[in-house]
Each structure stands twice: as structure tokens, then as C-alpha cells.
Amino acid sequence: MSKVNTYIGSPVDRVEDLRLLRGRGIFVDDIHCEGQLFGCVLRSSIGHGILKAVVTTAALQLPGVHAVLTARDLASPTPKIPVRLFPIPELQPFEQPVLAESKVRYVGEPIAFVIAESAGIAEDALDLIEVDIEPLPAVADKTTSRRDERLLFDEAGTNRAVTYEARKGDAEAAFATADYTRREWFDVHRHTGVPMEPRGLVAQWDEEKQHMTVWGAAKAPFAARRILAKLMALPEAAIDMLEFDVGGSFGIRGEFYPEDFLVPFAARHMGRPVKWTEDRREHLLTANHARDAEIELEIACRKDGTILGLRGLAHADVGAYLRTAGNIGPRNLGQFLVGPYRMPNVHIDVAVQLSNKTPSATYRGPGRYEADFFRERLFDLVAADLGIDRVEFRRMNLVSEEEMPYPLPSMGPAPNPTNLDSGVYEETLNRCLQESGWAEKQALQGKLIDGVYHGLAVGCFIEGGAAGPSENARIVLEEDGSASVYVGSALVGQGLETVLSQIAADALEIPMARIKLLHGSTTYVADGWGSYHSRSVVMGGSAILQAATELRDLIRAAAAKRLGCAADEVRLSGEVATGPDGTSLSFADVASDKLTVEAKFSNTRHTYSYGTHVAHLTVDPGIGRIDLLSYTTVEDAGRIINPKTLHGQAIGAIVQGLGGTILENLVYDGEGQLLAASFADYLMPLATDFPNLRSISLELRPSPFNPLGAKGAGEGGIIPVGGVIANAVANALQHFGADPRSLPLSPPKIWEMIAGKPNG
């Protein structure tokens, strides 16, 4: 890395904020094409039923309506959305058709797509479509699903799509020889990411050029293009996915949904641009849900607390279909139950169950949030049984630095072996205990002060990042000597423009103000993988390093021609190339050679950030209210590019974790009707709810798997929250024998625990 600039490691203000705060951001709803039409989706009002007829005659007669598309208007068979990550044949029968065919399987499933002169006319037309659905008994929970008495897919003969298997060592032998075992049941409820900006798309078809342009790409534009090209029988090169500003993603936005096919298909069908945006109710009803898993988990230990093995059977409710990333939460749940701890013997099965609910997929910390709740809650119970301090129980079982790289369990089918890369786990534990005042607060545990009970808890975690296989970056030397940097990574609100500009400025040794960062659109680079799994800095930043090195070589060669010397005799400093005789040229002087490079950084080895969270809270037994007095996190993120943006990521993730643990809950009734499809029922945290959050980021051990030494850090703030808060509540209500085994920790659940009723 260059020593001229020191942008990396500096708390640079986000360069994108000024544009957004001034209202100059460009979002998909700001896109207007000449002659555009508007789309609106007719969705099923029934959770499970036979779709007998869809009559569109009256809707088509409404002035301003141009078309009403149903499954029969599409190609036969109806296009289905493929699984994007870790696809296996077992999942194909459960993929979602873009419009319902003979059956509806969740409330909100698309049945028809109306195209009209305005969004208002399209919405009015929905009321004129006659739909005949013969209701079927709903499969509305995991227990009903696994009985297989009611089937979503009759031809499959089961509601279990697949069983993932996490294996390491010999768990059966470990349990046979253990001094101590304990088995517990735990459950995490269904909730979801709620970005400020709901989903939306604009599509335009050029018949003459046979070319499709889609505005509104997010998260994984190249993957979305691959899927759309296949479903529409178009070459990938015939589609441009254009990315603009995005009001958050959190794993929810940017996956491929039915609308991602319907809007482009309608644009080609009509020969005019088509625009669609969802409202908040549509988002809560139909965008990917998450979590919703339970487990019977058993641990084996020696008398001294050494963990010998872990085994269990989990059931993950993924809703009605396997969407593009619907398998990731269940896979992660099995593989990451071990967390940062030394567990030599593991046998975890995760059954992927279907139900008449909205399909699930990834949401910040997918599978890991659930796994940490299950594991960390069990740890406190085990430590109490063995008479071991809960901090010491964790400390003695943490993986040591000498054991790195430490193998995690293999996850099958389609295994993806991975190792913990580097770390001093005990150091982040010690630092978090110190910063939170753990020792000083021990006397407060379970104590009643001013009518509320005080509780403390601690939890350790790992955060996986840097999913491969590659990322691309292209750098162009502009006429004025500045640099335009194009990356395949996507902007989803995480400060991408800032941190990647810092990396580029240091690598090129030019001022950051001379860097223009362009991202996400498929027109910018040959290939890209987007932003998920905390990968943007590691993969996109490393690709920039490679491209910058190659561009500087080109600049040396171009300058050498003009200076009459060899390229290796040219010294670059700032924006100046100097020859051996002291003669110099600016970068602008060689820009006429139109210097441009594109580089690909390839890597399949994951990074693992790690750390510790500590919570201090109170519980009001009268109203079941939890108040968070302090929440402290310490995480080693490897090499930190920008401490300020990292801090924002951590605090935001903590708040999301607290919202999901205490407030948010996608409640369904027995007929598969969602009862929380507005902010009146789906409670989101406010800025005033959790004022006492503290996050400390360290640079203890860089990752050995990328030239930056960086590790992903977008999800560590959310992963441990459920377990830490549940243990703190149990600690506060210990005199009542409180045993929280399911989330969310709402006031009614607090009352039940105080009354001595089983939580779950």
C-alpha cells in the first residue's frame, strides 16, 4: 500500500451523505421514462387454495387499462425463480412461479399483473378481477408442516424440502463418554428487514436493438441479470441492470422476486416502459421474511466445563417456496451453531420446512442470529448446572489463536468447507467485560431497585464475510488525471462510495477528491457479485488494489515513452511521474493514451470477524417492559478502512437486533393470514428506544486471505443480540425462575415468565 496517502484507517465522512441529505439522491421512484405505464400486482387473499379461475374481462374494460397478465399469458411452463446460492436438485420442485398457476400457497402470492396508464387506475382494476379460489386447510406453523397431513406440493409427498447436515468428529461417541449432558428446546420467531425504501423497478424494452434496460437493481445486479436472461430467453448482454441510490437492503432487497420478471416482461409485451413500486403493506406481506426456526439442542461436557460435543435437530420454516436465498438461513444455522467455541464433535440436522407463509430468505446475520440465541442461552443454563461462572465457561471453550485456522463443521448437501481464519478471541471478551464495567455490576444481578429488576449477560460471536468467488473493478484514467473507479459491488446504504474511494485513493496515491466511484450496474464491469455476506470491502476493495497496481504500471509505461527511459525507471508520486533525470509529467499528460484496466480478485476463503457483547438491562415486572441501561460491543474487524462508517454499521445492526428480539414479530393466524402487515402491528424501534449503545472496533488480527487484511463487519452487531438479551432477562428475573426459550421477549412473555408459565 502507498505511504503517500493515509485514507485507509481514517474516519472520513461519508461522501454520499451530502447528496442524500440535500435531497439530491436518485432512487428508482425518481426514474420516469417517456410513455411509461404502471404495473400493479393482484395478490392472493387466501393462504392455501386451488386457483380455479381468474377472470379479467371487467378489468380490461376499465379506461386506461392496457393489459392484465395471468399465468396463461406467460410462457409454458410458467417461469420459476431459481435458487441463487448453493442450488441443489432437491430444492427445484419448490421454486416459486412468477404468477400462481393452479394453486396459491401464501397470502400475497402474485396472481395477475395489471398494466395501466397510472398507478391509481391499475389499483382500481385489481378490484374488477374475479378470482375463484377453493380454500384448503393451511399449513401455518412448523409443527403442522412436519406432520405432512396437509401438503403444499402434493407431488412431493412431504413439506420437508431438504435436510441440511452439519458434521464434525464423532458426536455420538462424545455423548456416550460425557460427564454431563443437557437438552433444551428453543425457538426464534419470524421477522424481517424493513428498509426505508420499499422495492421498485422500471423496465424499458428496445425492440430494434432487442435490448432490455432495468432500473432499480440492488445487492446482486449481475445475479439478477443472469436469472432474468434465462427466464426471458435473452442473452445476458441484452440486459442492463442499473443501480441508483438504495434506501437500505439488509439482505431483503435485491434478491430476485416475481416482480423482477413481471415488470421487464410487461415492458417487452407492451412495447412501452413499465414502472412498479410497492407500498409498505406489500413489502411486509411479500418481501422475504426471515428467522422462524426452532431446535432441540443437546450439549455434552466434562465436569470441568470443557465442551465435548453438540447435537440437535432444528426445523426452519422457509414459507411457501424456496426463493433465491431461502436456503442460506437454514444452512448457516447448522454450520454456525458452534460459534467461536472449540467443539470437536458436532451432529446438527436442519430440516427445511414449507408452510403457507411468505417465503423466507436472508436478513442481516441469516441463521447466525438464530444460532447464537440457541447456543448462548444454552450456555448460561449449562454453566449454572455445573457451578461455573458463565464468563469462565465461555472463556475456557473459546478457540485459541494457536488453533487457527480452526475448521468449522462441514455442511451438506453441497458442502462448503470453511475455517476460522485468525483471531485472539479471549482478548475481545476481556476488553468488552472491562469496557462494560462487568465486574463492578455483579452485585446488581437480579436485584430489585426502584421497582425494576436488573440483569446482566455476555455473549461471544463470529461473523462470516467475504463470500467469493470473485469481484471485478475497472479504473479509467480521465483526461484531467483523475480516476473513475467502477466496481461490481453494490451500494445498499453501507457507505460503499466512501470506503472504496479511500482504498482507491491510497492505492493510486492521489487525493480522494480525485476519485469517482461508480458501482453496481452491469454496464460498468465485465462481471460482479454484488453486496452480501459482508463482502464489499474485502472483495471489491481487493479488486481495486489489483486494478490500481496494473494502472500504475500502464502510467509508468506511458510516461517512459515520453521521457525516453525504461518503465522501471519512472517514479510515481502523487499525480506526477518522474524520470531518472528529474523530468516529470502529470497523470493528465499521459491520459491521452486512454489508459484503463479491469481486474478480478478471486478468493473462496471466508473471513471471520469476532467479538463479544455485554448487556445491562432492567425488567419492570408490572408491565413487562425491558429497558436497556447499557449495551457494549467489542469486535475485531481485521484492518479497518473507515472507523466512522464501521461504527455506524455496528450501532445500526445492534438496533436491528434489539428490534427483532423485543419488538418485531410477523404473526400469522391458523389460516395463514398475516396479522402484522402495517407499522400499527409490526413494531419497529425508534431512535429514542435504545440510547445507550456503545461499540468498539479493534484491529487485532488482519485476515490472511486478502491483501487488505480486512474482514466483514456489517453483521456482527446483530448476531449475538437475541441470546444476550434473553440471558440478561433470565438474570434479572432469576428469583422467578425465568427461563426464556423463545423470542420475541414481548411484555406478555415477560408476564408469563414472572407467573412461572413455560416460555414457549
Secondary structure, 3 states (H helix, E strand, C coil): CCCCCCCCCCCCCCHHHHHHHCCCCCCHHHCCCCCCEEEEEEECCCCCEEEEEEECHHHHHCCCEEEEECHHHCCCCCCEECCCCCCCHHHHHHCEECCCCCEECCCCCEEEEEEECCHHHHHHHHCCCEEEEEECCCCCCHHHHHHCCCCCCHHHCCCEEEEEEEEECCHHHHHHHCCEEEEEEEEEEEECCCCCCCCEEEEEEECCCCEEEEEEECCCHHHHHHHHHHHCCCCHHHEEEEECCCCCCCCCCCCCCHHHHHHHHHHHHHCCCEEEECCHHHHHHHCCEEEEEEEEEEEEECCCCCEEEEEEEEEEECCCCCCCCCCHHHHHHHHCCCCCECCCEEEEEEEEECCCCCCECCCCCCCHHHHHHHHHHHHHHHHHHHCCCHHHHHHHHECCHHHCCEECCEEECCCCCCEECCCCHHHHHHHHHHHHCHHHHHHHCCCEECCEEEEEEEEEEEEEECCCCEEEEEEEECCCCCEEEEECCCCCCCCHHHHHHHHHHHHHCCCHHHEEEEECCCCCCCCCCCCCCCCHHHHHHHHHHHHHHHHHHHHHHHHHHHHCCCHHHCEEECCEEECCCCCEEEHHHHHHHCCEEEEEEECCCCEEEEEEEEEEEEEECCCCEEEEEEEEEEEECECCCCHHHHHHHHHHHHHHHHHHHHHCCCCECCCCCECCCCCCCCCCCCCCCCCCEEEEEECCCCCCCCCCCECCCCCCCCCCHHHHHHHHHHHHCHHHCCCCCECCCCHHHHHHHHCCCCCC
